[in-house]
Amino acid sequence: MTFIETLLSLPRVHKRLISLVIDCVSLTCAYVFALFTYVGDINQVLSLSALSVFLLSLPGTLFVFIRLGLYRAVVRYLGQQALLVVVIGVFSSTGLLFFCAKWSDYSLPFSVLVTYTLVSLLTIGGIRILMRSIFQKQLRRQKEPVLIYGAGSAGRQLALALNNGDEYFPHAFIDDDISLQNTTIVGLPVYALDSIPCVLKSDKVSKILLAIPSVPRSRRKKIIEELERFSLPIQTIPGFSDIINGKMKIDEIQNIKIEELLGRDAVEPRSDLMQANIHHKVVMVTGAGGSIGSELCRNIIHQQPRMLILYELNEYSLYEIEQELAALRTAVEIVPILGSVQIQERVESVMRSYHVNTVYHAAAYKHVPMVEYNIIEGVKNNVFGTWNTAEAAINSGVDTFVLISTDKAVRPTNIMGATKRVSELVLQALALRQTETRFSMVRFGNVLGSSGSVVPLFREQIRKGGPVTVTHPEIIRYFMTIPEASQLVIQAGAMGKGGDVFVLDMGEPVKISDLAKRMVNLMGLEVKSDDNPHGDIEIKYTGLRPGEKLFEELLIGEKVSGTEHPRILTAKEACMSWSQVSFLLRRLEDACEHFNISRIQQILQDAPAGYTPMGTIRDLVWNQKNNSSQVLQLSQKKKRVP
């Protein structure tokens, strides 16, 4: 153990005693030096009369230092406040020395007092600063060196916080502001972005921390793209709102959120549209425990409905969202209801009992391969669940009914998309059949962080060392954050007049393989490929899943127009009369009751849903049953052979 480490490990009382002794020696040396520079005779300086003046003032000086709290300040965290205390203490010591000299009739020239003050400041303050520097240098050996991007207010606060922390120490700032480059801020050099390779060559830096919480997302995306090429992990500090609200501290480092790779600045929601169907009303969300349903609930409760009904089939999901909302301690009454949308009597009973005004129907099976493997359940939940809930809403006098739809409903190649398009047809027909309940549908693409999203899957695969699995090198998807999608759903529903199909502006499509590569780079790793065989993470292409398309669309036809909201469009889609839809539903119901998967697929193909299946039927039970029948027939044939 080194001397510094031994010093650091001493009890606090011993450290204070050492500081007291050092201050006594420093003040004594300052007095002797100040008097010697004036008289030039060491014997005169060490005379009893000269020393007695100082010794009379010393206890008072130490008492002042103690009262000012100078020995409570931890040297390694010494700040401006502690240095100010040193200044006040030294000036107090000079004053005491002056009064003691007067009381003893000893003549102390003014120049001696000035010299004593200056030397005391240098020794008492300087020793503390020197010790702080030594302590921090010692501690730095145990901490990871990092670069801070952004030398503004947030960057400076982060640097100070990290210096006092135990995990990282700031090595330097990176900033694109030319006026700050080649300067020193809080003791750290500020470099330009192009200087990072030189910094990395001379020093080992573990990661880059973004300290630019107020920069627009589009600008953050460009900065992240520029930093990715250095193959260092990139992390960020919390946003100012979280810091101000006390939810997080500035040195609580976070991973880059994947939505920051989209580079799309959010549009502030319009309060009039957010409140139109919610404020002081009874609102019901089906599928309230799901990704979209739960985010809808979080947004709805802030619009102060009279009551929020959480309708959910999964008990644990319902419990989770109910507990989360209850923790907000709002005046909104929260009603958790277990139930299936496939049972109309249950849904209608809830709507009638609570006099529901607005319904957001988010309950659906949305995972494409799972629905392909379980076709009847997909049809029952997505088609008949929507129909039952819609009929219950009409019978209960609900004012507004909003269906959460999907881009996979456009020219679907899978059962999930086909069932969602049929659900849209059902609501369009119901909107024509009556006018008491306003039906509208909101169609959008993938949401980041939802159940089944590729983002958490990729992150987990990278943590485990790969490979990262992508279905196809050319597959493209639209992405939107869950909060933005839910806010746009609420606003779109407020604009509905009856039978409207709204389409959310999803921004630019994202190539999934590029997304995977960027996630690897953001975690400070390199993609392993033929060009880079020594990389860290391999990207493996597994082939398209059942019913999966390379490209998703949001519109069937070309008749699309804008609305009063810049991110919400309305589409004029083909629809059917209620008698046609009713006939379609009866046929589907009969096929489901007889477990006739091939007939269900044919009915969906015949419907004006644009459904074109890819490959053979994937339903697991259907295929198992057919395989078992074929095996049985073969065995019977063998028995008949003589």
URFEN-V346150 format. One record per pair of residues at least 24 apart in sequence whose ideal C-beta (glycine too) atoms are under 10 Angstrom apart, sorted by the first residue. I is the first residue (numbers start at 0). J is the second residue. If there is no record, write none. Layout:
I&J  I&J
This chain:
1&137  2&133  3&130  3&133  3&134  3&136  3&137  3&138  4&137  6&74  6&130  6&133  6&134  6&137  7&74  7&75  7&133  7&134  7&137  7&138  11&70  11&71  11&73  14&70  14&73  14&74  15&65  15&69  15&70  15&71  16&70  17&70  18&64  18&69  18&70  18&72  18&74  18&123  18&126  18&127  18&130  19&61  19&64  19&65  19&69  19&70  21&122  21&123  21&126  21&127  21&130  22&57  22&60  22&61  22&64  22&69  22&70  22&85  22&88  22&92  22&119  22&122  22&123  22&126  22&127  23&57  23&60  23&61  24&122  24&126  25&89  25&118  25&119  25&121  25&122  25&123  25&124  25&125  25&126  26&53  26&56  26&57  26&60  26&61  26&64  26&89  26&92  26&96  26&115  26&118  26&119  26&122  26&123  27&53  27&54  27&57  27&122  28&118  28&119  28&122  29&53  29&89  29&92  29&93  29&114  29&115  29&116  29&117  29&118  29&119  29&120  29&121  29&122  29&123  30&54  30&56  30&57  30&92  30&96  30&107  30&111  30&114  30&115  30&118  30&119  31&115  31&118  32&111  32&114  32&115  32&118  32&119  32&122  33&96  33&107  33&108  33&110  33&111  33&112  33&113  33&114  33&115  33&116  33&117  33&118  33&119  34&107  34&108  34&111  34&114  34&115  35&111  35&114  36&110  36&111  36&114  36&115  36&118  37&107  37&108  37&110  37&111  37&114  38&108  38&111  46&105  48&100  48&103  48&104  48&105  48&106  49&100  49&103  49&105  49&107  51&99  51&100  51&103  51&105  52&96  52&97  52&98  52&99  52&100  52&101  52&102  52&103  52&104  52&105  52&106  52&107  53&92  53&95  53&96  53&99  53&100  53&105  53&107  53&115  54&99  55&95  55&96  55&98  55&99  55&100  55&102  55&103  55&105  56&91  56&92  56&93  56&94  56&95  56&96  56&97  56&98  56&99  56&100  56&102  56&103  57&92  57&95  57&96  57&99  58&95  59&91  59&92  59&94  59&95  59&96  59&98  59&99  60&88  60&89  60&91  60&92  60&93  60&94  60&95  60&96  60&119  61&88  61&92  62&91  62&95  63&87  63&88  63&89  63&90  63&91  63&92  63&94  63&95  64&88  64&89  64&91  64&92  64&123  66&91  67&91  69&123  69&127  72&127  73&131  73&134  73&163  74&126  74&127  74&128  74&129  74&130  74&131  74&133  74&134  74&135  75&130  75&131  75&132  75&133  75&134  75&135  75&137  75&138  75&162  75&163  76&131  76&134  76&135  76&162  76&163  77&124  77&127  77&128  77&130  77&131  77&132  77&134  77&135  78&131  78&159  78&163  81&124  81&127  81&128  81&131  82&120  82&123  82&124  82&127  82&128  84&124  85&119  85&120  85&123  85&124  85&125  85&127  85&128  86&116  86&119  86&120  86&123  86&124  88&119  88&120  88&123  88&124  89&115  89&116  89&117  89&118  89&119  89&120  89&121  89&122  89&123  89&124  90&116  90&119  90&120  92&116  92&119  92&123  93&117  93&119  93&120  131&162  132&186  135&162  135&163  135&168  135&186  136&168  138&162  138&163  138&164  138&165  138&168  139&167  139&168  139&169  139&170  140&168  141&165  141&166  141&168  142&166  142&167  142&168  142&169  142&205  143&167  143&168  143&170  143&203  143&204  143&205  143&206  144&168  144&169  144&170  144&171  144&198  144&202  144&203  144&204  144&205  144&206  145&169  145&170  145&171  145&204  145&205  145&206  145&207  145&208  145&231  145&232  145&234  145&252  146&170  146&171  146&172  146&173  146&187  146&190  146&195  146&198  146&199  146&202  146&204  146&205  146&206  146&207  146&208  146&226  146&229  146&231  146&233  147&171  147&172  147&173  147&174  147&184  147&187  147&189  147&207  147&208  147&209  147&210  147&211  147&236  148&172  148&173  148&174  148&175  148&192  148&195  148&207  148&208  148&209  148&210  148&211  148&222  148&223  148&225  148&226  148&233  148&235  149&173  149&174  149&175  149&176  149&179  149&208  149&209  149&210  149&211  149&212  149&213  149&214  149&222  149&235  149&236  150&174  150&175  150&176  150&179  150&180  150&182  150&184  150&185  150&187  150&188  150&189  150&190  150&210  151&176  151&179  151&184  151&210  151&211  151&212  151&213  151&214  152&210  152&212  152&213  152&239  153&209  153&210  153&211  153&212  153&213  153&214  153&236  153&237  153&238  153&239  153&242  153&249  154&179  154&184  154&185  154&187  154&189  154&208  154&209  154&210  154&211  154&212  154&236  154&249  155&184  155&185  155&187  155&210  156&185  156&210  156&236  156&242  156&248  156&249  156&250  157&185  157&208  157&209  157&210  157&212  157&236  157&249  157&250  157&252  158&184  158&185  158&186  158&187  158&208  158&210  158&250  159&185  159&186  159&249  159&250  160&236  160&248  160&249  160&250  160&251  161&208  161&249  161&250  161&252  162&186  162&187  162&250  163&250  164&248  164&250  164&252  166&250  166&252  167&205  167&206  167&208  167&234  167&250  167&252  169&208  169&210  170&198  170&202  170&203  170&204  170&205  171&195  171&198  171&202  171&204  172&210  173&198  173&207  173&208  173&209  173&210  173&222  173&226  174&210  174&211  175&211  175&218  175&222  175&225  192&222  192&225  192&226  192&229  193&225  195&225  195&226  195&228  195&229  195&231  196&228  196&229  198&229  199&229  199&230  199&231  204&229  204&231  205&231  205&232  205&523  206&231  206&232  206&233  206&234  206&252  206&522  206&523  207&231  207&232  207&233  207&234  207&235  207&523  208&232  208&233  208&234  208&235  208&236  208&250  208&252  208&253  209&233  209&234  209&235  209&236  209&252  209&253  209&255  209&259  210&235  210&236  210&249  211&235  211&236  212&236  212&237  212&238  212&239  212&240  212&241  212&242  212&249  213&238  213&239  215&262  215&263  215&264  215&265  216&256  216&258  216&259  216&260  216&261  216&262  216&263  216&264  216&265  217&259  217&261  217&262  217&263  217&264  218&262  218&264  219&255  219&256  219&259  219&260  219&262  219&264  220&258  220&259  220&260  220&261  220&262  220&263  220&264  221&262  222&259  223&255  223&259  223&260  223&262  223&517  223&520  223&521  224&260  224&262  224&517  224&520  226&255  226&520  226&521  227&260  227&516  227&517  227&519  227&520  227&521  227&523  228&520  229&520  229&523  230&519  230&520  230&522  230&523  230&524  230&525  230&534  230&535  231&520  231&521  231&522  231&523  231&524  232&520  232&521  232&522  232&523  232&524  233&259  233&520  233&521  233&522  233&523  234&521  234&522  234&523  235&259  254&458  254&518  254&521  254&522  255&517  255&518  255&521  255&522  256&447  256&448  256&454  256&480  257&447  257&448  257&452  257&453  257&454  257&455  257&457  257&458  257&478  257&480  257&509  257&514  257&517  257&518  257&521  258&447  258&448  258&454  258&478  258&479  258&480  258&481  258&482  258&483  259&521  260&447  260&454  260&478  260&509  260&513  260&514  260&517  260&518  260&521  261&447  261&477  261&478  261&479  261&480  261&505  261&506  261&507  261&509  261&514  262&506  262&507  263&478  263&479  263&480  263&483  263&504  263&505  263&506  263&507  263&566  265&480  265&482  265&483  265&486  265&566  266&483  266&486  266&487  266&490  266&504  266&564  266&565  266&566  266&567  267&486  268&298  268&302  268&482  268&483  268&485  268&486  268&487  268&489  268&490  268&564  268&566  269&486  269&490  269&493  269&563  269&564  270&302  270&490  271&490  271&493  271&563  272&486  272&487  272&489  272&490  272&491  272&492  272&493  272&494  272&562  272&563  272&564  272&567  273&298  273&299  273&301  273&302  273&486  273&489  273&490  273&493  274&301  274&302  274&303  274&304  274&489  274&493  275&302  275&357  275&399  275&489  275&490  275&492  275&493  275&494  276&302  276&304  276&356  276&357  276&358  276&359  276&398  276&399  276&401  276&437  276&489  276&490  276&492  276&493  276&495  277&301  277&302  277&303  277&304  277&305  277&307  277&356  277&357  277&359  277&399  277&489  277&492  277&493  278&302  278&303  278&304  278&305  279&303  279&304  279&305  279&306  279&356  280&304  280&305  280&306  280&307  280&354  280&355  280&356  280&357  280&398  280&399  281&305  281&306  281&307  281&308  281&332  281&334  281&350  281&353  281&354  281&355  281&356  281&357  281&358  281&397  281&398  282&306  282&307  282&308  282&309  282&331  282&353  282&355  282&356  282&357  282&358  282&359  282&399  282&489  283&307  283&308  283&309  283&310  283&334  283&336  283&346  283&349  283&350  283&353  283&355  283&356  283&357  283&358  283&359  283&360  283&388  283&392  283&395  283&397  283&400  284&308  284&309  284&310  284&311  284&320  284&357  284&358  284&359  284&360  284&361  284&362  284&401  284&403  285&309  285&310  285&311  285&312  285&336  285&338  285&339  285&340  285&346  285&349  285&358  285&359  285&360  285&361  285&362  285&363  285&384  285&385  285&388  285&402  285&403  286&310  286&311  286&312  286&313  286&316  286&340  286&359  286&360  286&361  286&362  286&363  286&364  286&365  286&380  286&384  286&403  287&311  287&312  287&313  287&316  287&317  287&320  287&321  287&324  287&333  287&335  287&336  287&359  287&361  287&362  288&312  288&313  288&314  288&315  288&316  288&317  288&318  288&319  288&320  288&321  288&335  288&361  288&362  289&313  289&316  289&320  289&361  289&362  289&363  289&365  289&403  289&449  289&450  290&361  290&365  290&446  290&447  290&448  290&449  290&450  290&451  290&452  290&481  290&484  290&485  291&359  291&361  291&362  291&363  291&365  291&403  291&443  291&446  291&449  291&450  291&481  291&484  291&485  291&488  292&316  292&320  292&359  292&360  292&361  292&362  292&363  292&403  292&485  293&317  293&319  293&320  293&323  293&324  293&361  293&481  293&485  294&320  294&361  294&446  294&448  294&449  294&480  294&481  294&482  294&483  294&484  294&485  294&486  294&488  295&359  295&361  295&401  295&403  295&481  295&484  295&485  295&486  295&488  295&489  296&320  296&321  296&323  296&324  296&333  296&359  296&361  296&485  297&323  297&324  297&327  297&481  297&482  297&485  298&359  298&482  298&485  298&486  298&488  298&489  299&324  299&331  299&357  299&359  299&485  299&489  300&324  300&327  300&329  300&331  300&333  301&327  301&329  301&331  302&331  302&489  303&329  303&330  303&331  304&329  304&331  304&332  304&333  304&356  304&357  305&330  305&331  305&332  305&353  305&354  305&356  306&331  306&332  306&333  306&334  306&353  306&354  306&355  306&356  307&331  307&332  307&333  307&334  307&335  308&332  308&333  308&334  308&335  308&336  308&349  308&350  308&352  308&353  308&355  308&358  309&333  309&334  309&335  309&336  309&337  310&334  310&335  310&336  310&337  310&338  310&339  310&340  310&345  310&346  310&349  310&350  310&355  310&358  310&359  310&360  310&361  310&362  310&388  311&335  311&336  311&337  311&338  311&339  311&340  311&361  311&362  312&337  312&338  312&339  312&340  312&341  312&342  312&362  312&380  312&384  313&337  316&450  338&362  339&379  339&380  339&384  339&387  340&379  340&380  340&381  340&383  340&384  340&385  340&386  340&387  340&388  340&389  340&391  341&376  341&379  341&380  341&383  341&384  341&385  341&386  341&387  341&388  342&384  342&387  342&388  342&391  343&383  343&384  343&386  343&387  343&388  343&389  343&390  343&391  343&394  344&387  344&391  345&387  345&391  346&384  346&387  346&388  346&389  346&390  346&391  346&392  346&394  346&395  347&387  347&388  347&390  347&391  347&392  347&393  347&394  347&395  348&391  348&395  349&391  349&395  350&388  350&391  350&392  350&393  350&394  350&395  350&396  350&397  351&391  351&394  351&395  351&396  351&397  352&395  353&395  354&395  354&396  354&397  355&391  355&392  355&395  355&396  355&397  355&398  355&399  355&400  356&395  356&396  356&397  356&398  356&399  357&392  357&397  357&398  357&399  357&400  357&401  357&437  357&489  357&492  357&493  358&388  358&389  358&391  358&392  358&395  358&397  358&398  358&399  358&400  358&401  358&402  358&436  358&438  358&492  359&399  359&400  359&401  359&402  359&403  359&441  359&485  359&488  359&489  359&492  360&384  360&385  360&388  360&389  360&392  360&400  360&401  360&402  360&403  360&404  360&422  360&426  360&438  360&440  361&401  361&402  361&403  361&485  361&488  362&388  362&403  363&402  363&403  363&404  363&405  363&415  363&418  363&419  363&422  364&414  364&415  364&418  364&419  365&403  365&405  365&407  365&415  365&416  365&419  365&445  365&449  365&450  365&451  366&415  366&450  366&451  366&544  367&405  367&407  367&411  367&412  367&413  367&414  367&415  367&416  367&451  367&544  367&545  367&546  367&547  367&548  368&413  368&415  368&451  368&544  368&545  368&546  368&547  368&617  369&414  369&415  369&451  369&545  370&407  370&413  370&414  370&415  370&416  370&417  370&418  370&419  370&545  370&546  370&617  370&618  371&413  371&414  371&415  371&544  371&545  371&546  371&547  371&612  371&613  371&614  371&616  371&617  371&618  371&619  372&414  372&545  372&546  372&617  372&618  372&619  372&620  372&621  372&622  373&414  373&617  373&618  373&619  373&620  373&621  374&414  374&415  374&417  374&418  374&590  374&591  374&594  374&596  374&597  374&599  374&600  374&603  374&616  374&617  374&618  374&619  374&620  374&621  375&414  375&587  375&590  375&591  375&592  375&594  375&595  375&596  375&599  375&618  375&620  375&621  376&591  376&618  376&620  377&413  377&414  377&415  377&417  377&418  377&419  377&599  377&618  378&414  378&417  378&418  378&421  378&587  378&588  378&590  378&591  378&596  378&599  378&602  378&603  379&418  379&587  379&588  379&591  380&418  381&405  381&408  381&414  381&415  381&416  381&417  381&418  381&419  381&420  381&421  381&422  382&417  382&418  382&419  382&420  382&421  382&422  382&424  382&425  382&583  382&584  382&587  382&588  382&591  382&603  383&418  383&421  383&422  383&425  383&584  383&587  383&588  383&591  384&418  384&422  385&418  385&419  385&421  385&422  385&423  385&425  385&426  385&429  385&440  386&421  386&422  386&425  386&426  386&428  386&429  386&580  386&581  386&584  386&587  386&588  388&422  388&426  389&422  389&425  389&426  389&428  389&429  389&430  389&436  389&438  390&425  390&429  390&436  392&429  392&435  392&436  392&437  392&438  393&429  393&432  393&433  393&435  393&436  393&438  394&435  394&436  395&436  396&435  396&436  397&435  397&436  397&437  397&438  398&435  398&436  398&437  399&436  399&437  399&438  399&439  399&492  399&493  399&495  399&497  400&426  400&429  400&430  400&436  400&437  400&438  400&439  400&440  400&492  400&495  401&426  401&437  401&438  401&439  401&440  401&441  401&488  401&489  401&491  401&492  401&493  401&495  401&499  401&501  402&426  402&438  402&439  402&440  402&441  402&442  402&488  402&492  402&500  403&440  403&441  403&442  403&443  403&484  403&485  403&488  403&492  404&439  404&440  404&441  404&442  404&443  404&488  404&500  404&501  404&502  405&440  405&441  405&442  405&443  405&444  405&445  405&551  405&553  406&442  406&443  406&444  406&445  406&476  406&477  406&502  406&503  406&505  406&548  406&550  406&551  406&552  406&553  406&554  407&442  407&444  407&445  407&546  407&547  407&548  407&551  407&552  408&440  408&442  408&500  408&551  408&552  408&553  408&555  408&572  408&608  408&609  408&610  409&442  409&502  409&548  409&551  409&552  409&553  409&554  409&555  409&556  409&570  409&572  409&608  409&609  410&548  410&551  410&552  410&554  410&555  410&608  410&609  410&610  410&611  411&546  411&548  411&551  411&552  411&603  411&608  411&609  411&610  411&611  411&612  411&613  412&543  412&545  412&546  412&547  412&548  412&549  412&609  412&610  412&611  412&612  412&613  412&614  413&544  413&545  413&546  413&547  413&548  413&610  413&611  413&612  413&613  413&617  414&545  414&546  414&596  414&599  414&600  414&603  414&610  414&612  414&616  414&617  414&618  415&546  416&546  416&548  416&551  416&603  416&608  416&609  416&610  417&546  417&599  417&600  417&602  417&603  417&604  417&606  417&608  417&609  417&610  417&611  417&612  418&587  418&599  418&603  418&608  418&610  419&608  420&555  420&572  420&603  420&606  420&607  420&608  420&609  420&610  421&575  421&580  421&583  421&584  421&587  421&602  421&603  421&606  421&607  421&608  421&610  422&608  423&498  423&500  423&555  423&572  423&574  423&608  424&572  424&573  424&574  424&575  424&579  424&580  424&583  424&584  424&606  424&607  424&608  425&574  425&575  425&577  425&580  425&581  425&583  425&584  426&497  426&498  426&499  426&500  426&574  426&580  427&497  427&498  427&499  427&500  427&572  427&573  427&574  427&575  427&576  427&577  427&580  428&498  428&574  428&575  428&576  428&577  428&578  428&579  428&580  428&581  428&583  428&584  429&497  429&498  429&577  429&580  430&495  430&496  430&497  430&498  430&499  430&574  430&577  431&497  431&498  431&574  431&575  431&576  431&577  431&580  432&576  432&577  432&578  432&580  432&581  433&497  433&577  434&496  434&497  436&497  437&492  437&495  437&496  437&497  437&498  437&499  438&492  438&495  438&496  438&497  438&498  438&499  439&488  439&491  439&492  439&493  439&494  439&495  439&496  439&497  439&498  439&499  439&500  439&501  439&569  440&491  440&492  440&495  440&498  440&499  440&500  440&501  440&502  440&570  440&572  441&484  441&485  441&487  441&488  441&489  441&490  441&491  441&492  441&495  441&499  441&500  441&501  441&502  441&503  441&567  442&491  442&500  442&501  442&502  442&503  442&505  442&552  442&553  442&554  442&555  442&568  442&570  442&572  443&477  443&478  443&479  443&483  443&484  443&487  443&488  443&491  443&501  443&502  443&503  443&504  443&505  443&553  443&566  443&567  444&476  444&477  444&478  444&479  444&484  444&502  444&503  444&505  444&506  444&508  444&509  444&551  444&552  444&553  445&476  445&477  445&478  445&479  445&484  445&505  445&509  445&511  445&551  446&477  446&478  446&479  446&480  446&481  446&482  446&483  446&484  446&485  446&505  447&478  447&479  447&480  447&481  447&482  447&483  447&484  447&509  448&480  448&481  448&482  449&479  449&480  449&481  449&484  452&478  452&481  453&478  453&509  453&511  453&514  453&515  453&518  454&478  454&514  454&515  454&518  456&515  457&511  457&514  457&515  457&517  457&518  457&519  457&522  457&536  457&538  458&518  458&521  458&522  460&515  460&518  460&519  460&536  460&537  460&538  460&539  461&515  461&518  461&519  461&521  461&522  461&524  461&535  461&536  462&522  463&536  464&524  464&535  464&536  464&537  465&515  465&519  465&524  465&526  465&527  465&534  465&535  465&536  465&537  465&538  465&539  466&515  466&527  466&536  466&537  466&538  466&539  466&540  466&541  467&512  467&514  467&515  467&516  467&518  467&519  467&526  467&527  467&536  467&537  467&538  467&539  468&515  468&537  468&538  468&539  468&540  468&541  469&510  469&511  469&512  469&513  469&514  469&515  469&516  469&538  469&539  469&540  469&541  469&542  470&511  470&512  470&540  470&541  470&542  470&543  470&544  470&547  470&549  471&511  471&512  471&540  471&541  471&542  471&543  471&544  471&547  471&548  471&549  472&510  472&511  472&512  472&513  472&538  472&540  472&549  473&510  473&511  473&512  473&540  473&549  473&550  474&509  474&510  474&511  474&512  474&540  474&543  474&547  474&548  474&549  474&550  474&551  475&507  475&508  475&509  475&510  475&511  475&512  475&513  475&548  475&549  475&550  475&551  476&505  476&508  476&509  476&510  476&511  476&514  476&548  476&549  476&550  476&551  477&503  477&504  477&505  477&506  477&507  477&508  477&509  477&550  477&551  477&552  477&553  478&505  478&506  478&507  478&508  478&509  478&511  478&514  479&503  479&504  479&505  479&506  479&566  483&566  486&566  487&564  487&566  487&567  488&567  490&562  490&563  490&564  490&566  490&567  491&562  491&564  491&566  491&567  491&568  491&569  493&564  494&562  494&563  494&564  494&567  494&569  495&569  496&569  498&572  498&574  499&562  499&569  499&570  499&571  499&572  500&554  500&555  500&559  500&568  500&569  500&570  500&571  500&572  500&574  501&562  501&564  501&567  501&568  501&569  501&570  502&552  502&553  502&554  502&559  502&562  502&566  502&567  502&568  502&569  502&570  502&572  503&553  503&564  503&566  503&567  503&568  504&553  504&561  504&564  504&565  504&566  504&567  504&568  505&551  505&553  505&566  506&566  508&550  508&551  511&538  511&549  512&538  512&540  515&539  543&613  543&614  544&613  544&617  545&612  545&613  545&614  545&615  545&616  545&617  546&612  546&613  546&614  546&617  547&613  548&611  548&613  552&609  555&607  555&608  555&609  572&607  573&607  573&608  573&609  574&607  575&606  575&607  579&606  579&607  580&606  583&607  583&608  594&618  594&620  594&621  594&624  595&621  596&620  596&621  596&622  596&624  596&625  597&621  597&625
